[in-house]
Structure formats: structure tokens, C-alpha cells
Amino acid sequence: MQKYFVLFMFFALTLSGCATATPKAKPVESSVSKDMQIEAQEKIVLSPLKTYKRKVIIGRFTNETNYGKALMTDDQFDRIGKQASDMLANRLIKSQRFIVLERTDITKLKDEQEFVGDVSFVGTDVVILGSVTEFGRSISGKSGFLSSAKRQTARAKVEIRLVDAKTGHAFFSGSGVGEASTESSDKAGFGNHSAYDGTLNDQAIGVAISDVLSSVINKLEGRSWKTDILDIQGDQIFISGGESQGLKIDNQLLIMKRNKSIKSKQSGFSIDLPPEEIATVQVVSFFGDDELSEGSVCKIIEGNVVAAQKDLLFVKEGNKNE
């Protein structure tokens, strides 16, 4: 009996030795660092395109978290909100696709002007509103007999809305999340000893802005470029906008006539019926000193424009030579 038991154990050990365990998959880190990936994404997002520049207004950007607030701090001293607003403005300007105005600029242009609801005097119908809705910091670490490690992390979340200034309708909402961290360690008293790193706050907000920037740009550029008519003199049409908005000599534009507006019983908003194309014009020259005061002189090459109807007319980008 003992003999058979020994033979059984021999065969069992032989079979187990032949069995091969399936190796456990190990996660593989990308050869490109997270910072390099973010930088590459920003280069793609910020690459300029051949398009007419839209004018956008950054209305407000507030800090809705408890971080960075004090009892005696008011809305005029919202450091984190102002920082986020500046970062968004800088990125939009670097994209070379927009003319960016801030609320302070609007105040200088027209004193005591009601901000939301009437920004047509700068040829803009989109207002950007935003807020920092989450912000926090954490410190973690571990310590051993002769070693210790410390990790500081900052995390931020921003929310951005695009609002039609004429109706007050928010037609887009997006959010972005960003995180930044730093580590330090020492062994037997030697190594890096890091104090509080305030730059992590800036980095986390910057990453959050970059995270939502692409969708904001795509939504803004999805809206048709258009501008207003300043004056009509014979066959010459004077319009707002010039070289800084991407217009070039010989560009052809369409003159459109607004149709009547009807209030919808379903939504409560007034809905404009489709406009009518009445003429085609061509850019012949520019005038003005800067992007806020520049304009273009156009000549009529097709159709007919009645000066008395100027308030019903607007200009949009054409597709005949674009």
C-alpha cells in the first residue's frame, strides 16, 4: 500500500511541475510623460487656422470654493477667479483665432453700459462665464526606520459656460479637471525637504483650463462669423472688422437681410426666421487704428442694397472664394 502511495505522489508532483502559471500582466507606463502629453495637446489646440476671428468677451470668472477666501475679501479681490480668467484669456489669445475682450475693457469702452444683454456695440454676441467649483490640496507620505517620503497634491475643477448675450441663453457648458503634485524624500536625514509649494495651485488651475479649452474653441468656432454694417454710401459698404479678424483684400462676403422675429409659445424665446441673402460684396480696403476700431470698405459686386434697410442687414462669411 505504501508503495502505491509513493507512486501516486511521484506522478502528482511530476504533473504539477509541468503546469505553467499564467504570468500576471503588469501595467506599462507610457514613454511620454504626462507633462509632455499636456504640452502636445495644447500645441494642437492652439495651432492657428485660416478663419475669421470671432470676438469673445470674458464676462466673469469666480471662485466658488472656500479656498482662498477671507472674511474681509469681496468679489473685487477674487484672486483665484481672476487667475483662472487670465489663464483662459491668454490661451484664447495664443490660439490666434479670437479677439478677446474682458469686462474691464468693456467698461472702458462704454461707461454705465448694462453688460449682459447688450454687447452689440463691440460686434460680439458671445459671453464666456466661468467659475472654479472645486479646489483643494492634500499631503500624503510614508515613513520608515531611516527614510520618509512626502507628496503634495493640488486639484482644481473649472466650469465654463458660453452665453448668447442677446437672449441670455447658455448654449454650452463644459468642465475641466486638473491636478499637479510634487514629491520629496530623504534617507537617514539626507535628501530633499520641500516646504509648502504654492505654484501647485497655479499648475492645477492651468491644467483644468487646458482640459476644457478644446471643446470651448470648437463650440465658439461652430457659430457662424458675422458682423454689422456701419454705413452705406452708394455702392460702398462700410463694415466692422478688418485685418486683425482675418479679413483680406478681395475676400467676398454676403449681405443678409434679417427676417421677422416670432415669439415661440414652446420656449418663450423670440425666434428669427431664416434671413435672406440680398447681395455679395468684396473687400477693397481697411480703415481704423486697432482691432476695436477697425473696419473694412467693401464694394457691391452682385445684388442690391438699400441704405434705408441698414438696421435690418448684417454681413456673414461667404463661401465663394474662402
Secondary structure in CASP SS format (residue, H / E / C, confidence):
PFRMAT SS
TARGET T0000
AUTHOR 0000-0000-0000
METHOD secondary structure of the structure
MODEL  1
M C 1.00
Q H 1.00
K H 1.00
Y H 1.00
F H 1.00
V H 1.00
L H 1.00
F H 1.00
M H 1.00
F H 1.00
F H 1.00
A H 1.00
L H 1.00
T H 1.00
L H 1.00
S H 1.00
G H 1.00
C H 1.00
A C 1.00
T C 1.00
A C 1.00
T C 1.00
P C 1.00
K C 1.00
A C 1.00
K C 1.00
P C 1.00
V C 1.00
E C 1.00
S C 1.00
S C 1.00
V C 1.00
S C 1.00
K H 1.00
D H 1.00
M H 1.00
Q H 1.00
I H 1.00
E H 1.00
A H 1.00
Q H 1.00
E H 1.00
K H 1.00
I H 1.00
V H 1.00
L C 1.00
S C 1.00
P C 1.00
L C 1.00
K C 1.00
T C 1.00
Y C 1.00
K C 1.00
R E 1.00
K E 1.00
V E 1.00
I E 1.00
I E 1.00
G E 1.00
R E 1.00
F E 1.00
T E 1.00
N E 1.00
E C 1.00
T C 1.00
N C 1.00
Y C 1.00
G C 1.00
K C 1.00
A C 1.00
L C 1.00
M C 1.00
T C 1.00
D C 1.00
D H 1.00
Q H 1.00
F H 1.00
D C 1.00
R H 1.00
I H 1.00
G H 1.00
K H 1.00
Q H 1.00
A H 1.00
S H 1.00
D H 1.00
M H 1.00
L H 1.00
A H 1.00
N H 1.00
R H 1.00
L H 1.00
I H 1.00
K H 1.00
S C 1.00
Q C 1.00
R C 1.00
F E 1.00
I E 1.00
V E 1.00
L E 1.00
E E 1.00
R H 1.00
T H 1.00
D H 1.00
I H 1.00
T H 1.00
K H 1.00
L H 1.00
K C 1.00
D C 1.00
E C 1.00
Q C 1.00
E C 1.00
F C 1.00
V C 1.00
G C 1.00
D C 1.00
V C 1.00
S H 1.00
F H 1.00
V H 1.00
G C 1.00
T C 1.00
D C 1.00
V E 1.00
V E 1.00
I E 1.00
L E 1.00
G E 1.00
S E 1.00
V E 1.00
T E 1.00
E E 1.00
F E 1.00
G E 1.00
R E 1.00
S E 1.00
I E 1.00
S E 1.00
G E 1.00
K E 1.00
S E 1.00
G C 1.00
F C 1.00
L C 1.00
S E 1.00
S E 1.00
A E 1.00
K E 1.00
R E 1.00
Q E 1.00
T E 1.00
A E 1.00
R E 1.00
A E 1.00
K E 1.00
V E 1.00
E E 1.00
I E 1.00
R E 1.00
L E 1.00
V E 1.00
D E 1.00
A C 1.00
K C 1.00
T C 1.00
G C 1.00
H E 1.00
A E 1.00
F E 1.00
F E 1.00
S E 1.00
G E 1.00
S E 1.00
G E 1.00
V E 1.00
G E 1.00
E E 1.00
A E 1.00
S E 1.00
T E 1.00
E E 1.00
S E 1.00
S E 1.00
D E 1.00
K E 1.00
A C 1.00
G C 1.00
F E 1.00
G E 1.00
N C 1.00
H C 1.00
S C 1.00
A C 1.00
Y C 1.00
D C 1.00
G C 1.00
T H 1.00
L H 1.00
N H 1.00
D H 1.00
Q H 1.00
A H 1.00
I H 1.00
G H 1.00
V H 1.00
A H 1.00
I H 1.00
S H 1.00
D H 1.00
V H 1.00
L H 1.00
S H 1.00
S H 1.00
V H 1.00
I H 1.00
N H 1.00
K H 1.00
L H 1.00
E H 1.00
G C 1.00
R C 1.00
S C 1.00
W C 1.00
K E 1.00
T E 1.00
D E 1.00
I E 1.00
L E 1.00
D E 1.00
I E 1.00
Q E 1.00
G C 1.00
D C 1.00
Q E 1.00
I E 1.00
F E 1.00
I E 1.00
S E 1.00
G C 1.00
G C 1.00
E H 1.00
S H 1.00
Q H 1.00
G C 1.00
L C 1.00
K C 1.00
I C 1.00
D C 1.00
N C 1.00
Q E 1.00
L E 1.00
L E 1.00
I E 1.00
M E 1.00
K E 1.00
R C 1.00
N C 1.00
K C 1.00
S E 1.00
I E 1.00
K E 1.00
S C 1.00
K C 1.00
Q C 1.00
S C 1.00
G C 1.00
F C 1.00
S E 1.00
I E 1.00
D E 1.00
L C 1.00
P C 1.00
P C 1.00
E E 1.00
E E 1.00
I E 1.00
A E 1.00
T E 1.00
V E 1.00
Q E 1.00
V E 1.00
V E 1.00
S E 1.00
F E 1.00
F E 1.00
G C 1.00
D C 1.00
D C 1.00
E C 1.00
L C 1.00
S C 1.00
E C 1.00
G E 1.00
S E 1.00
V E 1.00
C E 1.00
K E 1.00
I E 1.00
I E 1.00
E E 1.00
G E 1.00
N C 1.00
V C 1.00
V C 1.00
A H 1.00
A H 1.00
Q H 1.00
K H 1.00
D H 1.00
L H 1.00
L E 1.00
F E 1.00
V E 1.00
K E 1.00
E E 1.00
G C 1.00
N C 1.00
K C 1.00
N C 1.00
E C 1.00
END
